[in-house]
Amino acid sequence: MTTSTGRPDPVWPRHINEIPKSIFVDAELFERELETIFYGAQWHAVAHEAEIPAAGDFKTFDLGRVPLLIARGQDMKVRVLVNSCTHRGTQVETAVCGNRQEFECPYHRWLFATDGSLMACQGSEDYSPGFDKKDYALRELRTETFHGLVFATMSADTPALEPYLGRTARTIGDQIG
């Protein structure tokens, strides 16, 4: 068999614990993994609530190639936001962690609240008549918390977290809870 690029599939050894080294540098396989695992119907542990205990606390994290901004809002809710300005796509927060009352895009200075909503943007009075700040909030991922662990998924098709975790939920509860 061959891959879609015409390269032969890697030859897998007889022993299950032996992995062909070529798969670790296979660009096509990496792209499939990004789509299937990181951007597909999977839950990913991206933070622990203890990392962001106070209103305005945040941390950044990369899920595959997608930069995330995990922030505790002024309402104390933890949100996982795509760390990409809805104006021109620039990464909004560049620090690894910290505390902010708002997030300011370094490109055109758009200001986002800790809940991801667009608070202000320079020159908006000159934008098209249909411009509405409500339409430009940072994208929020589906998020669930389990024993303090913050999980996020990029897919609407991912089942609820506890059923998804299955027997692992009990192990996590025993270890953390």
C-alpha positions as CSV (number, residue, x, y, z in Angstrom):
1,M,0.0,0.0,0.0
2,T,1.0,3.6,-0.5
3,T,0.1,6.9,1.0
4,S,-1.8,9.5,-1.0
5,T,1.5,11.1,-1.8
6,G,2.7,7.9,-3.4
7,R,5.2,6.9,-0.6
8,P,5.0,3.4,0.6
9,D,3.3,2.8,3.9
10,P,5.8,2.2,6.7
11,V,6.6,-1.4,7.4
12,W,5.4,-2.3,10.9
13,P,7.5,-4.9,12.8
14,R,6.0,-8.1,14.1
15,H,6.2,-6.9,17.7
16,I,3.5,-4.5,18.7
17,N,5.9,-2.4,20.9
18,E,8.1,-1.7,17.9
19,I,7.2,1.4,15.9
20,P,8.7,2.4,12.6
21,K,10.7,5.5,13.1
22,S,9.4,7.0,9.8
23,I,6.0,7.7,11.3
24,F,7.5,10.3,13.7
25,V,8.5,12.5,10.7
26,D,5.7,11.7,8.3
27,A,4.1,15.1,7.5
28,E,0.9,13.5,6.0
29,L,0.4,11.4,9.1
30,F,0.9,14.4,11.3
31,E,-1.8,16.4,9.4
32,R,-4.2,13.4,9.7
33,E,-3.5,13.3,13.4
34,L,-4.2,17.0,13.8
35,E,-7.6,16.7,12.1
36,T,-8.6,13.4,13.8
37,I,-7.2,13.8,17.3
38,F,-6.6,17.5,18.1
39,Y,-9.4,19.0,16.1
40,G,-11.7,16.0,16.0
41,A,-14.3,14.7,18.5
42,Q,-11.9,14.3,21.4
43,W,-11.6,15.9,24.8
44,H,-8.2,17.4,25.8
45,A,-7.1,18.3,29.3
46,V,-5.8,21.9,28.8
47,A,-5.5,23.2,32.3
48,H,-6.2,22.7,36.0
49,E,-8.4,25.3,37.8
50,A,-5.6,25.7,40.4
51,E,-3.5,27.3,37.6
52,I,-6.0,30.1,37.2
53,P,-7.6,30.6,40.7
54,A,-8.5,34.4,40.6
55,A,-10.6,36.5,38.2
56,G,-8.4,37.6,35.3
57,D,-5.9,34.8,35.7
58,F,-5.0,33.1,32.4
59,K,-2.6,30.7,30.8
60,T,-1.9,30.0,27.1
61,F,-1.7,26.6,25.5
62,D,-1.4,25.2,22.0
63,L,-3.8,22.4,20.9
64,G,-2.1,21.2,17.8
65,R,-1.5,24.4,15.8
66,V,-4.4,26.3,17.5
67,P,-3.3,28.7,20.2
68,L,-5.6,28.8,23.2
69,L,-6.2,31.3,25.9
70,I,-7.6,29.7,29.1
71,A,-9.0,32.5,31.3
72,R,-11.0,32.9,34.5
73,G,-13.6,35.6,33.8
74,Q,-14.7,38.3,36.1
75,D,-17.8,36.0,36.7
76,M,-15.2,33.3,37.9
77,K,-16.1,31.0,35.0
78,V,-13.2,29.3,33.3
79,R,-13.3,29.6,29.5
80,V,-11.1,28.2,26.8
81,L,-10.9,30.7,24.0
82,V,-9.1,30.6,20.7
83,N,-6.2,33.0,21.2
84,S,-6.6,34.7,17.8
85,C,-7.9,38.1,17.2
86,T,-11.2,38.1,15.3
87,H,-10.0,41.1,13.3
88,R,-6.8,39.9,11.7
89,G,-5.9,36.6,13.4
90,T,-3.0,37.9,15.4
91,Q,-2.3,36.0,18.7
92,V,-4.0,38.2,21.3
93,E,-2.1,37.1,24.4
94,T,1.6,36.2,24.1
95,A,2.5,35.6,27.7
96,V,2.5,32.1,29.1
97,C,0.4,33.0,32.1
98,G,-0.6,36.0,34.2
99,N,-3.5,38.2,35.2
100,R,-5.3,40.7,33.0
101,Q,-8.5,42.7,33.3
102,E,-8.7,42.6,29.5
103,F,-6.7,41.2,26.6
104,E,-5.4,43.6,24.0
105,C,-4.4,42.5,20.5
106,P,-1.0,43.9,19.8
107,Y,-1.8,44.4,16.1
108,H,-4.7,47.0,16.1
109,R,-5.3,47.2,19.8
110,W,-8.7,45.5,19.9
111,L,-9.7,44.9,23.5
112,F,-11.3,41.7,24.7
113,A,-12.9,41.0,28.1
114,T,-11.8,38.0,30.1
115,D,-15.0,36.2,28.8
116,G,-13.7,36.8,25.2
117,S,-16.2,39.5,24.3
118,L,-15.0,42.4,22.2
119,M,-15.1,45.5,24.4
120,A,-13.5,48.1,22.2
121,C,-11.8,48.6,18.9
122,Q,-10.2,51.7,17.4
123,G,-12.1,53.5,14.7
124,S,-15.2,51.3,14.9
125,E,-17.3,54.4,14.1
126,D,-15.8,54.2,10.6
127,Y,-16.6,50.5,10.1
128,S,-19.5,49.3,7.9
129,P,-23.0,50.1,9.2
130,G,-23.6,46.5,10.1
131,F,-20.6,46.2,12.3
132,D,-21.5,44.8,15.7
133,K,-18.9,44.1,18.4
134,K,-21.1,41.1,19.5
135,D,-20.1,39.4,16.3
136,Y,-16.4,39.6,17.0
137,A,-15.9,37.8,20.3
138,L,-13.0,35.4,20.6
139,R,-14.2,31.9,19.7
140,E,-15.0,29.8,22.8
141,L,-14.4,26.1,22.7
142,R,-16.8,23.6,24.4
143,T,-15.4,23.1,27.9
144,E,-16.1,20.9,30.8
145,T,-14.4,20.6,34.2
146,F,-13.8,17.3,36.0
147,H,-12.2,17.2,39.5
148,G,-10.5,20.6,38.7
149,L,-9.2,19.5,35.3
150,V,-10.3,21.7,32.5
151,F,-11.1,19.8,29.3
152,A,-11.8,21.4,25.9
153,T,-12.9,20.0,22.5
154,M,-13.0,21.6,19.1
155,S,-15.9,19.4,17.9
156,A,-19.6,19.8,18.5
157,D,-19.9,16.0,18.0
158,T,-17.8,15.0,21.1
159,P,-19.9,13.2,23.7
160,A,-20.3,14.6,27.2
161,L,-17.1,14.4,29.2
162,E,-17.9,11.8,31.8
163,P,-19.3,9.2,29.4
164,Y,-16.3,9.9,27.1
165,L,-13.9,9.3,29.9
166,G,-15.5,6.0,30.8
167,R,-13.5,4.0,33.4
168,T,-10.8,6.6,33.3
169,A,-13.2,9.0,35.2
170,R,-13.0,6.8,38.2
171,T,-9.2,6.7,38.1
172,I,-9.0,10.4,37.8
173,G,-11.5,10.8,40.7
174,D,-9.5,8.4,42.8
175,Q,-6.2,10.2,42.1
176,I,-7.4,13.8,42.2
177,G,-10.7,14.0,43.9
